[in-house]
Structure formats: structure tokens, C-alpha cells
Amino acid sequence: METEIKGYDLTIPVNNFHLSYDDVGEGAVPVIFLHGYPFDKTMWQIQLDFLNSSHRLIACDIRGFGKSTDEESPLSIDLFADDLIQFMDKLSIDKAILCGLSMGGFIALNAMKRFPARFEALILCDTQCVADTIEVKEKRYKTIDEIAVDGEEKFNEGFIKKVFHKDSITNKKKLVEQLRRVVFANSKHIIVQGLVALAERSETCSTLNEITIPTLIICGREDEVTPLAQSEFMNKNIKGSILKVIDKAGHVSNLEQPDEFNQHLLDFLTTLVEGDFNKMNGSERMT
């Protein structure tokens, strides 16, 4: 049975493509991790290593990225959320705790808006609820035109520099190089289709007040891609949510400051298990 298969780089047919995922640890309600653009599920490896003794953890390669290959379909956040629900159905997962970073957060908020009964808790990392403004959308399409002419290398290099805190660029060269390899593993088609998906996404801000499940929001203090103000807005509008700000971190806070990030995750998940979320929320909401 599919539900009994555990390990890394598993593959399952979902919604007309083969989805690659890791499934480790044991727990009644799994935590599903959704990576950012243009990364893959390996960005969650440190979290899987830290938490798998106490929780069931599933990290997915989103359609088109990592080993979930799809070089043909037009990509969209709606499609990614559909994939997520069908993936959960295939593994007989009725409810999950959903953790998404950046684009993974866009997918999480989209899925939460459309399929709220499928989730028990929400973890939003370095993400936002807004759609692209006209100016940002135009800039993305200009980038797509530039990639068509000059290739994706310039975009990839610029993006790598933008997602990291300046200290990480200087002092964590191995980490930066690891993520660079992940980004450059994407085809030009997937880089472009991912930009289209981001440009055409719908806003989810108008339904934040409908989220009633426990929600943890994490953001790097120096995040330039999805600035801290966006996390503060979500914290204000998701009733009872908790905001944790990580110093000396940019857009990939789980990689730059993994110990602090992991502790926030563990604290949150522990309160869920113990049914003590309201107590944690009352004392720590705005820290």
C-alpha cells in the first residue's frame, strides 16, 4: 500500500504527472513541506533531520521542480494546490499541517482558501498574501523576455544574491553554492513557467480572517523578497497567529538560521500535540 512506503525520493502519479517526495518519521497528522521558487524539496532536509524522530514529515517537489518533472504543462498556483490535494488523497491523508516557504506559502494560502477542511495547522515562512502589483507583474514578464533572449543564468545568479542575508553570502559559501546548484538544475522552461505562475497568482489577503486553525508565521528580518511587513500584516489579520522573526536571515530563513527556525517549528508542533496552542499564542504572539 502507498501509505506504508517511507523514505526519500519516492514517486507517485498525481494529476497527470509523477510527484517526487520524501516521507519520513511517524505521527498521526503529517507535516507537509512546500519549497520556494525555484528550489526543490532538498531545502527542507535540515528540518526533516531535526524533526523526524517525533513527527511524520513529507517534503514535496512541486510540479516541474526537482524530480517532479513536467516540461509541458502551464504552471499556476491553483494547479500546484490541486496537485497537493490529490497527493494527499493518494496517500490517504485526510488532514495535514502545511508548511510553505515563499511560493510554497502562496500554495499553502491558496489551498487553505479553497480546501480549508484539509488542514489542521498552518506554517507560513518568508511569504505573503498579496498578488503582484501591475508594476511587479510587468517586471516579471520583462524578465521572461530577457531570459528568452539571453538565457536564465543572469536571472539565476541575481536571484541567489537576493534571497540570502549579506552575512550568508560572505560566511556561508557552501550553503550558497548548494542552493545555486538547485536553482541551476531547473530548465529554462521551468524558470519561465514559475515566473508566470507567480505573476498570475491571486491574492489571499481578503480571506486571512477566515483562517481559524493554529498558524505560525516565520520571517527573516532582512527578507528582501517578501519583506517582514508582509508577515506582520498576515499576523495581524490571522486571528491568534504567532509571528517569529529570525535575525541575520533573508528570504531562506530555514537554511540561514536552521537552529532557531527548527526550534520555532518544534515549539509550535509540540503545542499542537499537547493541545496548548492558546497558551503559547497568548504569551508569544508578537515576539
C-alpha positions in Angstrom: 0.0 0.0 0.0 1.2 3.5 -0.9 0.6 4.8 2.7 3.1 2.4 4.1 6.1 3.4 1.8 8.6 5.5 3.7 11.9 7.1 2.6 13.5 9.6 0.3 12.9 10.3 -3.4 9.6 8.4 -3.6 7.5 8.9 -6.6 3.7 8.7 -7.0 1.4 9.5 -10.0 -0.7 12.6 -9.2 -2.8 14.8 -11.5 -1.1 13.6 -14.7 2.5 13.9 -13.6 4.9 12.0 -11.3 5.4 13.8 -8.0 8.6 13.2 -6.1 8.6 13.3 -2.3 10.3 12.4 0.9 8.2 10.7 3.7 10.0 10.1 7.0 9.1 9.8 10.7 5.8 8.8 12.3 2.9 10.8 13.5 -0.9 11.0 13.4 -1.0 14.2 11.4 1.8 14.7 8.9 3.6 18.0 8.3 3.8 18.7 4.5 6.6 21.0 3.4 6.3 23.0 0.2 9.5 24.6 -1.1 10.0 28.1 -2.6 10.7 29.1 -6.2 13.0 28.0 -7.9 14.1 25.4 -5.4 13.2 21.8 -4.6 12.4 19.6 -1.6 16.0 19.3 -0.5 15.8 22.8 1.0 13.9 21.1 3.9 16.5 18.4 4.6 17.7 20.1 7.9 14.1 20.3 9.1 13.4 16.6 8.2 16.6 15.5 10.0 15.7 17.5 13.1 12.0 16.5 13.5 11.7 13.0 12.1 12.1 11.3 15.5 8.9 12.9 16.7 6.7 13.7 13.7 5.8 12.4 10.2 7.3 14.7 7.7 6.6 14.9 4.0 8.6 17.2 1.6 7.3 17.5 -1.9 9.0 18.5 -5.2 6.3 20.9 -6.6 5.3 20.1 -10.2 8.1 20.9 -12.6 10.8 21.4 -9.9 13.3 18.9 -8.5 12.4 15.4 -9.6 8.7 16.2 -10.2 9.3 16.7 -13.9 6.8 18.4 -16.1 8.1 20.3 -19.1 4.8 20.7 -20.8 2.0 22.0 -18.5 1.3 25.7 -18.0 2.1 26.2 -14.3 0.0 28.1 -11.8 -0.5 28.4 -8.0 -4.1 26.9 -8.5 -2.6 23.9 -10.2 0.0 23.4 -7.5 -2.7 23.5 -4.9 -4.8 21.0 -6.9 -1.7 18.7 -7.0 -1.3 19.0 -3.2 -4.9 17.9 -2.5 -4.7 15.0 -5.0 -1.3 14.0 -3.5 -2.9 13.9 0.0 -5.8 11.8 -1.4 -3.4 9.3 -2.9 -1.6 8.9 0.4 -4.9 8.7 2.3 -4.1 11.9 4.3 -7.3 13.4 5.5 -5.7 16.3 7.3 -2.2 17.8 7.3 -0.2 20.5 8.9 1.0 22.6 6.0 4.4 24.4 5.9 5.3 26.6 2.9 8.1 29.0 2.2 7.8 31.8 -0.3 6.0 30.2 -3.3 5.2 27.2 -1.0 3.4 29.7 1.2 1.4 31.0 -1.8 0.3 27.4 -2.5 -0.5 26.9 1.2 -2.6 30.0 1.4 -4.3 29.1 -1.9 -5.1 25.6 -0.7 -6.3 26.9 2.7 -8.7 29.3 0.9 -10.1 26.6 -1.3 -9.8 23.4 0.8 -9.9 24.6 4.5 -11.2 21.4 5.9 -8.0 19.5 4.9 -5.6 21.3 7.2 -5.1 21.2 10.9 -2.4 23.9 11.2 -0.5 26.3 9.0 3.1 27.4 8.9 3.9 30.3 6.6 7.6 31.1 6.1 9.0 34.1 4.3 5.9 34.6 2.2 3.0 37.0 1.6 -0.7 37.0 0.7 -0.6 39.8 -1.9 -0.8 39.3 -5.6 1.7 41.0 -7.9 1.0 44.7 -8.5 0.8 45.8 -12.1 4.4 47.1 -11.9 5.8 43.8 -10.4 3.9 41.7 -12.9 5.3 43.8 -15.8 8.8 43.4 -14.3 8.4 39.6 -14.2 7.3 39.5 -17.9 10.2 41.7 -18.8 12.5 39.2 -17.1 10.8 36.4 -19.0 11.6 38.3 -22.3 15.2 38.7 -21.2 15.5 35.0 -20.4 14.2 34.2 -23.8 16.9 36.2 -25.4 19.9 35.8 -23.1 19.2 32.6 -21.2 18.5 32.2 -17.5 22.0 32.4 -16.0 21.9 36.2 -15.2 18.4 35.8 -13.6 19.5 32.8 -11.5 22.7 34.5 -10.2 20.8 37.7 -9.3 18.1 35.7 -7.5 20.6 33.7 -5.5 22.2 37.0 -4.3 18.8 38.4 -3.4 17.5 35.6 -1.2 20.4 35.5 1.2 21.3 37.8 4.1 24.6 39.6 3.3 26.4 37.6 6.1 25.4 34.3 4.5 26.8 35.4 1.1 30.1 36.2 2.9 30.3 33.4 5.6 28.2 30.5 4.3 29.6 30.0 0.9 28.9 26.2 1.0 25.2 26.8 1.6 25.1 29.5 -1.1 26.7 27.1 -3.6 24.4 24.2 -2.7 21.3 26.4 -3.4 22.9 27.7 -6.6 23.2 24.1 -7.9 19.5 23.6 -7.1 18.5 26.7 -8.9 20.6 26.0 -12.0 19.2 22.5 -12.2 16.0 23.9 -13.5 15.3 24.1 -17.2 14.7 27.5 -18.9 11.1 26.4 -19.4 10.5 25.8 -15.7 12.2 29.1 -14.6 9.9 30.9 -17.1 6.8 29.0 -16.2 7.5 29.5 -12.5 7.7 33.3 -13.1 4.3 33.1 -14.9 2.7 31.2 -12.0 4.0 33.9 -9.6 2.9 36.8 -11.8 -0.6 35.4 -12.3 -1.4 34.3 -8.7 -4.5 35.5 -6.9 -4.4 37.4 -3.7 -5.3 35.6 -0.5 -5.3 38.6 1.9 -9.1 39.0 1.7 -9.6 35.6 3.3 -7.0 35.7 6.1 -9.7 36.5 8.6 -11.4 33.2 7.7 -8.3 31.1 8.9 -9.2 29.7 12.3 -6.6 26.9 12.6 -3.3 27.5 14.6 -0.9 29.4 12.4 2.8 30.1 12.8 4.4 32.8 10.7 8.2 32.9 10.4 10.2 35.6 8.5 13.9 36.5 8.2 14.3 40.1 9.4 16.2 41.1 6.3 14.0 39.3 3.8 14.1 41.4 0.6 11.8 39.2 -1.5 8.8 39.0 0.9 9.6 41.7 3.4 8.8 41.4 7.1 5.9 44.0 6.8 4.1 41.3 4.8 4.4 38.8 7.6 3.3 41.4 10.1 0.2 42.0 8.0 -0.7 38.3 8.0 0.0 38.1 11.7 -2.4 41.0 12.3 -5.1 39.5 10.1 -5.0 35.8 11.0 -6.6 35.7 14.4 -4.4 34.2 17.1 -1.4 33.6 14.8 2.2 33.7 16.1 4.9 35.7 14.4 8.6 34.7 14.8 11.3 37.0 13.3 14.7 35.5 12.7 17.7 37.8 12.8 20.6 37.6 10.4 18.3 35.8 7.9 17.0 36.8 4.5 14.4 35.0 2.3 15.5 31.5 3.1 15.5 31.7 6.9 15.2 27.9 7.4 18.6 27.5 5.7 20.4 30.5 7.0 19.5 30.1 10.7 18.3 26.5 10.9 18.7 26.0 14.7 16.4 28.9 15.5 14.0 28.0 12.7 13.8 24.4 13.9 13.2 25.4 17.5 10.2 27.6 16.4 8.8 24.7 14.4 9.3 22.2 17.3 7.7 24.6 19.8 4.7 25.1 17.6 4.3 21.4 16.8 4.6 20.5 20.4 1.9 22.9 21.5 -0.4 21.3 18.8 0.2 17.8 20.2 -0.3 18.9 23.7 -3.4 21.0 22.9 -1.7 24.0 24.4 -1.7 26.3 21.4 -3.8 29.0 23.0 -1.4 29.3 25.9 1.5 29.7 23.6 -0.4 32.2 21.5 -1.3 34.3 24.5 2.2 34.7 25.7 4.2 34.9 22.5 2.0 36.3 19.7 4.1 39.3 18.8 7.6 38.1 19.6 
